[in-house]
Amino acid sequence: MHKRLFIPGPVDVREDVLQKMATPQIGHRTKEASDLQRRISEKMQKVFGTKEQIMLSTSSGSGLMEGAIRSCTAKRAAVFSVGAFGNRWYDMAKVNNVPADKYESEWGQPTTPEMIEEALATGLYDLITITMNETSTGVMNNMEELSKVYKKYPEVVVCVDTVSCAAGVEIKADEWGIDIVMTSTQKALGLPAGLAICSMSKKAVERAKEVEFRGMYFDLLNLYETIQKKDHQYPSTPSLAHMFALDYQLDLIVNEEGLENRYNRHLEGAKIVRAWAEKHFAIFPNKDYMSQTLTNIENTKGIDVGELNKKLGERGYMISNGYGKMKNKTFRIAHMAETTPEELKELLAIIEEILDLK
Ligand SMILES: *Cc1c(COP(=O)(O)O)cnc(C)c1O
């Protein structure tokens, strides 16, 4: 039996979108391949709020995270972490021999403007990374607020992980001065995993030219230059199956549902889960910085989350335990991609029944 997924990726994919992955293959050096990529780019620019070049990578989002920090740090990177995925970015810097320092917030708390100001005022850094929506803790940073600080340092390349929120909340990459914004297909975009997407500003391109060892597969400068030179084609063979599905899904997102409606639906889902969490449990993150694509719930009743998920599984549903060190201390319900408020209400009613909540 298929379990309806309420986990923060991978998400359930619409049947018609899934079918698009079975589109007959085309040559990756043809005009059709260029046109496909160009159509995807135009729509992804709307999702990211940017006019910069869009680039696809046949990998999950982590590939572009690693590529960004390695390709665009000439001096030293400051990694602002609010949880497991921010920490992963720091670990990527280390194993790639990229000089970096980590500024980690207490779990459940955001990155603050003060933290950024303090770090950048040292003059040590020429690249920073920020996690907009941290899937491990359920925190969403306020990018508008943070951008006011880092914009005062024009030499700094700003990289932002929007893996678990792009297409679920509004992103204004250009307005917020973001040089590289990245996401994966298997979260709020509502596709299977296997493709990652980013934008790259001219500033980031110029920076990458100063970096000698950028690697190969995730060399963002090589990706950028190939797209420019070869009319939206890639250095190696991309997953055309994902591209067919992404092109189609982006039409549904941008033109059929509309971005504004999609963001509102995500917020509506968030409000339902938050209200339920407050009634029966508690919300883990700082309430001024709650994610709109997933809710991390504090397990105040000490329930057995594994057992709950087993029982949900028997009825065709699945939620997520707490991430890493928060396992059993919290549990997470995603309200992203195509999930509707009605489905969430249905899920919550079943959890109430299983746990005998009044
Ligand atoms: C899922 C996730 C990642 C990792 O993305 P992959 O596509 O699994 O490599 C990174 N950051 C955040 C915030 C995520 O939710």
The ligand as an SDF file (V2000), in Angstrom:
LIG
                    3D

 15 15  0  0  0  0  0  0  0  0999 V2000
   16.5660   18.1410    2.2160 C   0  0  0  0  0  0  0  0  0  0  0  0
   17.4260   19.3110    2.5440 C   0  0  0  0  0  0  0  0  0  0  0  0
   18.7450   19.4070    2.0980 C   0  0  0  0  0  0  0  0  0  0  0  0
   19.4180   18.3050    1.3470 C   0  0  0  0  0  0  0  0  0  0  0  0
   18.8990   18.2030    0.1070 O   0  0  0  0  0  0  0  0  0  0  0  0
   19.1110   16.8810   -0.7590 P   0  0  0  0  0  0  0  0  0  0  0  0
   18.2950   17.1990   -1.9600 O   0  0  0  0  0  0  0  0  0  0  0  0
   18.6000   15.7440    0.0600 O   0  0  0  0  0  0  0  0  0  0  0  0
   20.5630   16.7700   -1.0330 O   0  0  0  0  0  0  0  0  0  0  0  0
   19.4550   20.5570    2.3610 C   0  0  0  0  0  0  0  0  0  0  0  0
   18.9110   21.5440    3.0680 N   0  0  0  0  0  0  0  0  0  0  0  0
   17.6600   21.4910    3.5400 C   0  0  0  0  0  0  0  0  0  0  0  0
   17.1310   22.6320    4.3170 C   0  0  0  0  0  0  0  0  0  0  0  0
   16.8820   20.3730    3.2920 C   0  0  0  0  0  0  0  0  0  0  0  0
   15.6340   20.3050    3.7590 O   0  0  0  0  0  0  0  0  0  0  0  0
  1  2  1  0
  2  3  1  0
  2 14  2  0
  3  4  1  0
  3 10  2  0
  4  5  1  0
  5  6  1  0
  6  7  2  0
  6  8  1  0
  6  9  1  0
 10 11  1  0
 11 12  2  0
 12 13  1  0
 12 14  1  0
 14 15  1  0
M  END
$$$$
